[in-house]
C-alpha cells in the first residue's frame, strides 16, 4: 500500500506541474484523485489486493506529463473577445447617441468627462475580468454586509440629493446583485433553513433603495431581480427537493407581495405629488395642464415619427418638453423609428449574449453571478425603454450604455467585467463549494518536501 500511495502521489504531482493555471490545478487534482480511487475500487472488486488495485489504476491513467499537457490545453482561461468588442462598441455607440440627441456637446466639458469615465470604466472592466470571481462565493456575507454599510454611509455623509433623492446612489445599488448571487450559493444544500435566510437577505437592498434613496422604482427592480435569482436557485434544486416544493408558494408571494406593497404605498407612504404623477400617467387627459402634459406630448411626437425620418423641428419640440432627458425617445423623435429599432435590437443582442454566456457555465456560482448581471441589464433595458416610450410612469431610469454620468459607466462596466470573468473561467473553475482545504492539499502536492518536514 505504501508503494502504491507513493506512485499515486508522484503521478499527480507530475501531472499537476503541467497545468499552468493554479486555480484549474485544484479541480483537476480532485478529479484525478477521485478517478483513480474509483478505478482502484473496481479492480479490488475484481479480486486484486488494495496495493495492486491502486498501482494498476495509476498505471492505466497513462503518462502523467502527456495527460497533464492535454488537461492544461482544456483547463485554461479563455478571454471572450467578442463580448469585449461588444462592450467597446456599445460604449462608443452610447456616446454617439448622447451626442446626437444633444445631451453632450462634442468638445465640451461634459463630453470630456464622459470620455474620461469611459476610459476608466474600460480599465475597471478588464480589471474585474481578470479577477477570480469565486471570491464572491467565499466571502459573500462579509462583502454583502460591508457594501450595505458602505451605501448607507455614502448616502448619509457624501451623497447630495436632487428633489430629495440620492440619485448618485441609484446605480451602485445594483452591485448588490452579484453579492446576492454569492449569498444564494453559500446557502446551497442547506434546505428550508437556508432558503429562509436567502429570503431575509433579499430585504436589505430593497429597503435601502425604497427608504434610503428613496426610490420605489429601484426597490421594485432590485426585488424583481433578486427574487428571480432566488426562484432560479430553487428551480435548480439548490435547496433540495423539499425546497423545490416551495416554488409555487414563492411564486405566489413574489406576485402578491409587490401588489400588497403597491397598495400599502398608495395608502400610507406615497406623497400627494407622487400619487398625482401616477394618476396623470393612468389618465393624462385629466391632468393635461400639469403632470399629464408630458405623456400627451410624447404620444403626439411619436405619432409623427416616420420610419426613416424624425419629426420636423423635433429638436426644438423636445426642448419644450419639461424634464425630457430620455435618450432613446429623443433619438427616435430626431432620427426615426428605424434608428430607434436598431438601438433596441442592439440592447437585445447584449442581453441575449450575456444570457448565453451565463447558461454555458458548469460552475453554479458562475451561472448565478452571470444570470444576476444579465437580469440587471435586461430589467434596466426593458423598464428603461418602457419609460422612454410612455408605457410606464416617468421616473428615474437608466439604459445600459445610453445613460451619461460616471456611476452609470462604472457600474455597467463592473457588471460586464463580471460576465467576462465568468466566461473567461468557464473551463477553469468546476462546480464545488469553495473552501481553503483544497488549496492546502495543492500546496502539499507542489511542495512534498516541505509537507514531510
Secondary structure, 3 states (H helix, E strand, C coil): CHHHHHHHHHHHHHHHHCCCCHHHHHHHHHHHHHHHHHHHHHHHHCCCCHHHHHHHHHHHCCCHHHHHHHHHHHCCCCCCHHHHHHHHHHHHHHHHHHHHCCCCCCCCHHHHHHHHHHHHHHHHHHHHHCCCCHHHHHCHHHHHHHHHHHHHHHHHHCCCCECCECHHHCHHHHHHHHHHHHHHHHCCCCHHHHHHHHHHHHHHHHHHHHHHCCCHHHHHHHHHHHHHHHHHHHHCCCCHHHHHHCHHHHHHHHHHHHHHHHHHHHHHHCCHHHHHHHHHHHCHHHHCCCCCHHHHHHHHHHHHCCCCCCCCCHHHHHHCCCCCCCHHHHHHHHHCHHHHHHHHHHHHHHHHHHHHHHHCCCCHHHHHHHHHHHHHHHHHHHHHHHHHCCCCCCCCCCCCCCCCCHHHHHHHHHHHHHHHHHHHCCCCCCCCCCCCHHHHHHHHHHCHHHHHC
